[in-house]
Amino acid sequence: MRKSVCAVICAAGKGLRAGFEKNKLLIRADGISVLERTVQAFYFDGIDEIIVTYSPDDLKEMQAALSGFDNVKFIQGGDTRTASVYNALQAVESEIVLIHDGARPFVSRKVIEGCVQSVLAFGSGICAIPCVDTMGVKGTTGELIRVPDRNLLVRIQTPQGFYTQEILGAYEKAVKKGKLYNVSYTDKDGNERQQTVQTRTAAQYTDDSSVYNDFVKFPHLCEGAEENIKLTYKADFARLRNVNGAARCGFGIDTHAFGKPQNYIVLAGVKIPSASGLIAHSDGDVLAHAVMDALLSAAGLKDIGHYFPDTDEKWKGASSIKMLSQVVALVGEQGYRAQNISVAIQAERPRLAKYIDEMKKALAVALGVGENCVGISAGTNEGLGYVGEGKGITVSAYVLLAARQ
């Protein structure tokens, strides 16, 4: 018979090392918070209940963020992780419990299900991955005093799974600050042995495997994953961008008509001789405008009319290439940067071939990319339509955004 499973999501901390003004789990990227991503990872048929620990300051925002999940229960946390988990364990109704850091939103279903299988087979499941770096032990004055064999070391992750009553009993002992306990284990030769261990105080526990190890027995390791990282510092949050793919793409298109009384047009900030200029509130740089819309679209922002309305005198005759630089900054605030861009110009006149390289250089500078990341093509419309009749110019732009590192 299938055993019921509860996921406890530890979310009562503040994550001060990340340097945000609020709980790091409430930080949003692409319209979704870290906490929502983490809970979503456990929101499938194999998980019967989800418990989220919280700090009173965060409860309303957490409830609003998780309102779409119908099996989530909130339990107030304590002053330490140990206290928070202990509070949650007392509310668990399922036979098996998986305890997970709320700041690990990239955990996969494969890892979660592997943790459950380890509990069923061995009584516990501690997700872990091998150490690839040489590990050292630091002395009190900063010297390297020992280098353990890294083949014997692992990096501990969450989730960490147990039978609920067993880990609850261990936590009960931990919060009472027990001193000496005898633990039983099986050695590598299959012999049953006992070991007397000195326990830590409740405040010293940083994960659940340590509690289990001190009061029950050696826990069993199961397969973790490199991508199952914990978001600890602000730089780690760049990983939230593009979690569903390597990049984001955007498309922009713009058209301007000839008719302005001047002897040039502007494309990518480059002045090009022309019988007349392009009609526009700004300088009429139809290429820059298409690129701006492509960038804004890829970043999920509003179009250029929102940021640079033609009703605002501030933008009358403004340099569009400088406006483009402002758009690049807006996109950067969303955590993205241009990776490459492709532009197609449709113009019967003027002839543009000899200006392409200059346009590429100016566009590359504005976007902060290499010239080899900018492609510009120019063609006519074979005499068809308003372009073919020489009445205007249309530019299409495709952009690829990548997460800023």
Sequence and secondary structure as in RCSB ss.txt:
>XXXX:A:sequence
MRKSVCAVICAAGKGLRAGFEKNKLLIRADGISVLERTVQAFYFDGIDEIIVTYSPDDLKEMQAALSGFDNVKFI
QGGDTRTASVYNALQAVESEIVLIHDGARPFVSRKVIEGCVQSVLAFGSGICAIPCVDTMGVKGTTGELIRVPDR
NLLVRIQTPQGFYTQEILGAYEKAVKKGKLYNVSYTDKDGNERQQTVQTRTAAQYTDDSSVYNDFVKFPHLCEGA
EENIKLTYKADFARLRNVNGAARCGFGIDTHAFGKPQNYIVLAGVKIPSASGLIAHSDGDVLAHAVMDALLSAAG
LKDIGHYFPDTDEKWKGASSIKMLSQVVALVGEQGYRAQNISVAIQAERPRLAKYIDEMKKALAVALGVGENCVG
ISAGTNEGLGYVGEGKGITVSAYVLLAARQ
>XXXX:A:secstr
    EEEEEE  S  GGG  SS GGG EETTEEHHHHHHHHT STT  EEEEEE GGGHHHHHHHTTT TTEEEE
E  SSHHHHHHHHHTT  SSEEEEEETT TT  HHHHHHHHHHHHHHSEEEEEEE  S   EE TTS EEE   G
GG EEEEEEEEEEHHHHHHHHHHHHTT  EEEEEEE TTS EEEEEEE   GGG  SHHHHHHHHT    EEE  
TT     SGGGGGGGTTTTSS EEEEEEEEEEEEESSSEEEETTEEEE SSEE  SSS  HHHHHHHHHHHHHTT
   HHHHS TT GGGTT  HHHHHHHHHHHHHHTTEEEEEEEEEEE SSS  GGGHHHHHHHHHHHHTS GGGEE
EEEE  TT HHHHTTSEEEEEEEEEEEE  
